[in-house]
């Protein structure tokens, strides 16, 4: 039986990215095929993001061996059935100054796990030989490896996958800055539009931001890239394309064959889906005592994360980690659930601010109680096309899930087993 969803995960592997990828890789082959992990800068620099992805697969190999030796089900069936490609992508944003979230995710994106590995858990960090796999003169990869390193840069690998598959068969789950996607769309917009759906973790519409008062991190980290990808949802992408100061990417050609289907998971929905420290420790500590490499590894970086959250929180105590990125994978794994609910006003004209001194990365929505223009009508003063039905973006914003309280249990049982 073919998988329900075949996906590309575009990611900047930090803490919740790793949880999202693990949730995808433990699925059954009938549920999902992870074709490609395309790596982008974001939570940390792109080389550390790559190391975190490779380290995750290194730990999974050890976990599979541990489970096998105990005579229990190994899991990670889709990973073993469909070996994903890993491709390295953008090192910096299209226009903006490079910003990373190392203040939260740690110096290596996973709470400093690699810098402490030599003393605390050296068996959970691979040696440096993996770097050679991504060089042009690399040797063939062992067939036992859980991934295939790509010689192509990530945005070209994305285009290759879309080009070699039928239209509307590949979904992109974007859980980092959208730089790789923006580059792919600029290089070959018609091939990019062969994608079935782009699922984006990003933005904040009716709540405060998490990097500035108005902006969510992924949107802020490359606001121009976000704006360019969102623009492909418009009947007229030129109506929302940001002006470029470096002229690095060209405008989209007129009369594109179709509009992009983009489903947005903003902070409005993701923040409330939390993994409480007490729930994680209740699941992980018995497994660590039994010798689980995966539980030990995840606990090592989540312990740092919970300490950071407690330090940033006024209350402290039993803090929770918001499962921003994993929520997008839950949607992928349960696509037919009627409890996924779009905002009543979807699709919405959500635009990303690229030039504001204080509002870079802000998701701008027209909240004025104004009459929209009828077809062919021009409304005086509507220079930015907010009231024009032929202009503006068409973003599907997710507003409801199968349950805020249910997700953490679902994630823990899926990744670590019952």
C-alpha positions as CSV (number, residue, x, y, z in Angstrom):
1,X,0.0,0.0,0.0
2,X,1.4,3.4,-1.0
3,X,1.8,6.0,1.7
4,X,-1.0,8.5,2.2
5,X,1.5,11.4,2.1
6,X,4.9,11.7,0.5
7,X,6.7,14.7,2.0
8,X,9.8,16.9,2.0
9,X,10.6,18.3,5.4
10,X,12.4,21.7,5.1
11,X,14.0,22.2,8.5
12,X,16.5,24.0,10.7
13,X,17.0,21.2,13.3
14,X,16.8,22.5,16.7
15,X,14.8,21.1,19.6
16,X,11.2,21.0,18.3
17,X,12.4,20.3,14.7
18,X,14.0,17.1,15.9
19,X,10.8,16.0,17.7
20,X,8.9,16.8,14.5
21,X,11.3,14.7,12.3
22,X,11.2,11.8,14.8
23,X,7.4,11.9,14.8
24,X,7.5,11.5,11.0
25,X,10.2,8.8,10.9
26,X,8.4,6.5,13.4
27,X,5.3,6.4,11.2
28,X,4.3,3.4,9.2
29,X,5.1,3.3,5.5
30,X,1.4,3.4,4.8
31,X,1.1,6.8,6.6
32,X,4.0,8.8,5.2
33,X,7.2,8.7,3.2
34,X,9.9,11.2,4.1
35,X,11.6,11.7,0.7
36,X,13.9,14.6,1.7
37,X,15.2,16.5,4.7
38,X,16.3,19.9,3.2
39,X,18.4,21.8,5.7
40,X,18.3,25.5,6.2
41,X,19.9,28.0,8.7
42,X,17.6,29.2,11.5
43,X,17.8,28.0,15.1
44,X,21.5,27.7,14.5
45,X,23.9,27.9,11.6
46,X,23.3,25.5,8.8
47,X,26.3,23.2,9.5
48,X,25.2,22.7,13.1
49,X,21.7,22.0,11.7
50,X,23.1,19.4,9.4
51,X,25.1,17.8,12.3
52,X,21.9,17.6,14.4
53,X,20.1,15.8,11.6
54,X,22.9,13.3,11.1
55,X,23.3,12.9,14.9
56,X,19.6,12.1,15.1
57,X,19.9,9.3,12.6
58,X,23.1,8.1,14.4
59,X,21.1,7.8,17.6
60,X,18.2,6.1,15.8
61,X,20.6,3.4,14.6
62,X,21.7,2.8,18.1
63,X,18.1,2.7,19.3
64,X,17.2,0.2,16.7
65,X,20.0,-2.1,17.8
66,X,19.0,-1.7,21.5
67,X,15.4,-2.6,20.8
68,X,16.4,-5.5,18.6
69,X,18.7,-6.9,21.3
70,X,15.8,-6.7,23.8
71,X,13.5,-8.6,21.4
72,X,11.0,-5.7,21.1
73,X,9.5,-4.1,18.1
74,X,12.1,-1.8,16.5
75,X,9.7,0.8,15.1
76,X,10.8,3.6,12.6
77,X,9.3,1.5,9.8
78,X,8.9,4.3,7.3
79,X,12.6,5.3,7.8
80,X,13.7,1.7,7.2
81,X,11.4,1.4,4.2
82,X,12.2,4.7,2.5
83,X,15.7,6.0,3.1
84,X,15.5,9.8,3.1
85,X,17.9,12.1,1.3
86,X,19.6,14.9,3.2
87,X,20.5,18.1,1.3
88,X,22.2,21.2,2.7
89,X,20.6,24.5,1.8
90,X,20.7,28.2,2.6
91,X,23.3,29.6,5.0
92,X,21.7,33.0,5.3
93,X,18.5,34.9,4.5
94,X,17.8,36.5,1.1
95,X,18.0,40.1,2.3
96,X,18.0,40.4,6.0
97,X,20.8,40.2,8.6
98,X,21.4,36.6,9.8
99,X,19.6,35.9,13.1
100,X,19.7,32.6,15.0
101,X,17.9,31.3,18.0
102,X,21.0,29.9,19.8
103,X,20.0,31.9,22.9
104,X,17.2,29.4,23.2
105,X,18.3,26.2,21.4
106,X,21.9,26.4,22.6
107,X,25.3,26.9,20.9
108,X,24.8,23.8,18.7
109,X,21.0,24.0,18.4
110,X,20.5,21.1,20.8
111,X,21.4,22.6,24.2
112,X,25.2,22.2,23.8
113,X,24.8,18.4,23.5
114,X,27.8,18.1,21.1
115,X,30.1,20.2,23.3
116,X,29.3,18.0,26.4
117,X,29.3,14.7,24.5
118,X,32.9,13.9,25.2
119,X,32.2,13.7,28.9
120,X,28.5,13.0,29.3
121,X,27.4,10.7,26.4
122,X,30.2,10.3,23.7
123,X,28.4,7.4,22.2
124,X,25.5,9.6,21.1
125,X,27.5,12.0,18.8
126,X,28.9,10.6,15.6
127,X,32.6,11.2,14.7
128,X,33.4,13.9,12.2
129,X,33.7,11.5,9.3
130,X,30.1,12.3,8.3
131,X,31.1,15.7,6.9
132,X,32.9,14.1,4.0
133,X,29.6,12.5,2.9
134,X,28.3,15.9,1.7
135,X,31.4,16.8,-0.3
136,X,31.5,16.4,-4.1
137,X,34.2,13.7,-4.0
138,X,32.4,11.6,-1.4
139,X,32.6,7.9,-1.5
140,X,29.5,5.8,-2.0
141,X,27.4,5.5,1.2
142,X,27.0,2.1,2.9
143,X,23.7,0.5,2.0
144,X,23.1,0.1,5.7
145,X,23.1,3.8,6.2
146,X,19.7,5.3,7.2
147,X,20.1,8.3,4.8
148,X,21.5,9.3,1.4
149,X,23.6,12.5,1.4
150,X,22.9,14.8,-1.6
151,X,25.5,16.6,-3.7
152,X,22.8,19.1,-4.8
153,X,22.0,22.2,-2.7
154,X,18.7,21.9,-1.0
155,X,16.5,24.1,-3.2
156,X,17.7,22.3,-6.3
157,X,17.0,18.9,-4.7
158,X,13.5,20.2,-3.9
159,X,13.0,21.0,-7.6
160,X,14.4,17.7,-8.7
161,X,12.0,15.8,-6.5
162,X,9.0,17.8,-7.7
163,X,10.1,17.5,-11.3
164,X,10.5,13.7,-11.1
165,X,7.1,13.1,-9.5
166,X,3.6,13.7,-10.7
167,X,2.0,17.0,-9.8
168,X,0.1,17.0,-6.5
169,X,1.9,14.0,-5.1
170,X,4.5,15.8,-2.9
171,X,3.8,17.9,0.2
172,X,6.4,20.2,1.6
173,X,6.4,20.7,5.4
174,X,8.4,23.8,6.1
175,X,9.4,24.2,9.8
176,X,12.2,26.7,9.5
177,X,12.8,29.9,7.6
178,X,11.5,29.7,4.1
179,X,14.7,30.6,2.3
180,X,15.1,27.2,0.5
181,X,11.6,27.3,-0.7
182,X,11.9,30.9,-1.9
183,X,15.0,30.0,-3.9
184,X,13.3,27.0,-5.5
185,X,10.2,29.0,-6.4
186,X,12.4,31.8,-7.9
187,X,14.5,29.4,-10.0
188,X,11.6,27.4,-11.5
189,X,8.1,28.6,-10.3
190,X,6.1,26.2,-12.5
191,X,8.0,23.2,-11.2
192,X,7.6,24.5,-7.6
193,X,3.9,24.8,-8.1
194,X,3.7,21.1,-8.9
195,X,3.6,20.7,-5.1
196,X,0.4,19.4,-3.6
197,X,0.5,21.6,-0.5
198,X,3.0,23.6,1.5
199,X,2.5,23.3,5.3
200,X,4.2,26.1,7.1
201,X,5.0,26.6,10.8
202,X,5.3,30.3,11.0
203,X,3.8,33.7,11.8
204,X,1.5,35.1,14.4
205,X,-1.8,36.7,13.4
206,X,-3.9,37.4,16.5
207,X,-1.2,36.8,19.2
208,X,2.1,38.3,20.1
209,X,5.3,37.2,18.5
210,X,8.1,35.1,20.1
211,X,11.1,36.9,18.7
212,X,9.7,40.5,18.7
213,X,6.4,41.8,20.0
214,X,4.9,41.2,16.5
215,X,6.9,38.5,14.8
216,X,7.4,34.8,15.0
217,X,10.9,33.6,14.6
218,X,10.7,31.7,11.2
219,X,9.0,34.7,9.6
220,X,11.4,37.1,11.1
221,X,14.5,35.1,10.2
222,X,13.8,35.6,6.5
223,X,10.9,37.9,6.0
224,X,11.5,38.3,2.3
225,X,11.5,34.6,1.7
226,X,8.2,34.2,3.6
227,X,6.7,37.1,1.7
228,X,7.8,35.6,-1.7
229,X,6.4,32.1,-0.9
230,X,3.1,33.5,0.5
231,X,2.8,35.6,-2.7
232,X,2.4,32.4,-4.8
233,X,-1.0,31.9,-3.2
234,X,-2.2,35.1,-4.8
235,X,-4.1,35.4,-8.1
236,X,-1.6,38.1,-8.8
237,X,1.8,37.4,-7.0
238,X,3.2,40.8,-8.0
239,X,0.6,42.4,-5.8
240,X,2.3,41.2,-2.6
241,X,5.9,40.6,-3.7
242,X,8.4,42.6,-1.5
243,X,10.8,45.0,-3.2
244,X,14.3,43.6,-3.3
245,X,17.3,45.7,-2.5
246,X,20.0,43.2,-3.5
247,X,18.1,42.1,-6.7
248,X,19.1,38.5,-5.9
249,X,15.8,37.0,-7.0
250,X,13.6,38.1,-10.0
251,X,9.8,38.7,-9.9
252,X,7.6,35.7,-10.8
253,X,6.5,35.6,-14.5
254,X,3.0,36.7,-15.3
255,X,0.2,34.2,-15.8
256,X,1.4,31.3,-13.7
257,X,-0.5,28.1,-14.3
258,X,-1.9,27.8,-10.7
259,X,-1.9,29.2,-7.2
260,X,0.0,27.7,-4.3
261,X,-1.9,25.8,-1.7
262,X,-0.3,27.0,1.6
263,X,-1.6,25.9,5.0
264,X,-0.2,28.0,7.8
265,X,0.3,26.9,11.4
266,X,1.0,30.2,13.3
267,X,1.8,30.7,17.0
268,X,-2.0,31.2,17.5
269,X,-2.5,27.4,17.3
270,X,0.9,25.9,18.0
271,X,1.8,27.5,21.3
272,X,-0.9,25.9,23.3
273,X,0.2,22.4,22.3
274,X,2.7,21.7,25.0
275,X,4.9,18.9,26.3
276,X,5.1,19.3,30.0
277,X,8.4,18.5,31.7
278,X,6.7,16.2,34.1
279,X,5.0,14.2,31.3
280,X,8.3,13.9,29.4
281,X,10.3,12.8,32.4
282,X,7.6,10.2,33.4
283,X,8.1,8.7,29.9
284,X,11.8,9.1,29.5
285,X,13.3,8.2,32.9
286,X,12.3,4.5,33.0
287,X,13.6,4.1,29.4
288,X,16.9,5.8,30.3
289,X,17.3,3.4,33.2
290,X,16.7,0.5,30.8
291,X,19.4,1.9,28.5
292,X,17.5,3.5,25.6
293,X,19.9,5.6,23.5
294,X,17.1,7.7,22.1
295,X,15.5,8.5,25.4
296,X,19.0,9.5,26.8
297,X,19.7,11.7,23.8
298,X,16.4,13.5,23.7
299,X,16.5,14.0,27.5
300,X,19.9,15.5,27.3
301,X,18.8,18.4,25.1
302,X,15.3,18.7,26.5
303,X,16.7,19.1,30.0
304,X,18.6,22.2,28.8
305,X,15.5,23.4,27.0
306,X,13.2,23.1,30.1
307,X,15.8,24.9,32.2
308,X,15.9,27.7,29.6
309,X,12.1,27.9,29.6
310,X,12.0,28.0,33.4
311,X,14.5,30.9,33.3
312,X,12.4,32.9,30.9
313,X,9.1,32.1,32.6
314,X,7.7,34.1,35.5
315,X,6.2,31.1,37.1
316,X,8.8,28.4,36.7
317,X,7.7,25.0,38.1
318,X,6.3,22.4,35.7
319,X,7.1,24.2,32.5
320,X,6.0,23.1,29.0
321,X,7.7,23.1,25.6
322,X,5.4,24.4,22.9
323,X,5.3,21.8,20.1
324,X,5.3,24.2,17.2
325,X,7.0,22.1,14.5
326,X,5.6,18.7,15.5
327,X,2.1,20.0,15.2
328,X,2.6,20.2,11.4
329,X,3.6,16.5,11.3
330,X,0.5,15.6,13.3
331,X,-1.5,17.2,10.6
332,X,0.4,15.2,7.9
333,X,-0.3,11.9,9.8
334,X,-4.0,12.6,10.3
335,X,-5.0,14.4,7.1
336,X,-8.6,13.2,7.1
337,X,-9.5,14.1,10.7
338,X,-12.5,16.5,10.8
339,X,-11.0,18.1,13.9
340,X,-8.5,20.0,11.9
341,X,-10.3,23.3,11.5
342,X,-9.3,26.2,9.3
343,X,-10.0,29.8,10.5
344,X,-13.5,30.8,9.5
345,X,-12.1,33.6,7.2
346,X,-9.7,31.3,5.4
347,X,-8.2,31.7,2.9
348,X,-6.9,35.0,4.2
349,X,-4.9,37.8,2.8
350,X,-1.9,37.4,5.2
351,X,1.1,39.4,4.1
352,X,4.6,39.5,5.7
353,X,6.1,42.9,6.6
354,X,9.7,43.1,5.2
355,X,10.7,46.7,5.7
356,X,9.4,47.9,9.1
357,X,11.9,49.1,11.7
358,X,9.9,47.4,14.5
359,X,7.6,45.1,12.6
360,X,9.9,43.0,10.3
361,X,8.4,39.5,10.0
362,X,4.9,40.6,11.2
363,X,1.9,39.0,9.6
364,X,-0.3,41.8,8.5
365,X,-4.1,41.3,8.1
366,X,-6.6,43.9,7.0
367,X,-9.0,44.2,10.0
368,X,-10.8,47.3,8.7
369,X,-14.6,46.8,8.3
370,X,-14.4,47.9,4.7
371,X,-16.4,46.8,1.7
372,X,-14.4,44.7,-0.8
373,X,-14.5,45.8,-4.4
374,X,-16.7,44.0,-6.8
375,X,-15.2,42.4,-9.9
376,X,-13.7,45.0,-12.1
377,X,-14.2,47.8,-9.6
378,X,-11.4,50.1,-8.4
379,X,-11.8,51.6,-4.9
380,X,-10.2,55.0,-4.5
381,X,-7.2,55.0,-2.2
382,X,-6.7,51.2,-2.2
383,X,-3.2,51.5,-3.6
384,X,-2.0,48.2,-2.0
385,X,-4.9,46.2,-3.2
386,X,-6.3,45.1,0.2
387,X,-9.8,45.5,-1.1
388,X,-9.2,44.2,-4.6
389,X,-10.4,40.6,-5.1
390,X,-7.8,40.0,-7.8
391,X,-4.9,40.9,-5.5
392,X,-3.6,39.8,-2.1
393,X,-2.6,36.4,-0.8
394,X,-4.8,33.4,-0.1
395,X,-3.4,31.6,2.9
396,X,-5.2,28.8,4.6
397,X,-4.7,29.4,8.4
398,X,-5.2,26.5,10.7
399,X,-7.2,27.3,13.8
400,X,-8.2,24.0,15.4
401,X,-6.6,20.6,16.0
402,X,-7.6,17.2,17.3
403,X,-6.8,18.4,20.8
404,X,-4.3,20.5,22.7
405,X,-4.2,18.1,25.6
406,X,-4.0,15.0,23.5
407,X,-1.0,15.8,21.4
408,X,1.8,15.4,23.9
409,X,0.7,11.9,24.8
410,X,0.4,11.0,21.1
411,X,3.9,12.3,20.4
412,X,5.5,10.4,23.3
413,X,3.8,7.1,22.6
414,X,4.6,7.4,18.9
415,X,8.3,8.1,19.4
416,X,9.1,6.0,22.5
417,X,6.4,3.3,22.3
418,X,3.8,2.4,24.8
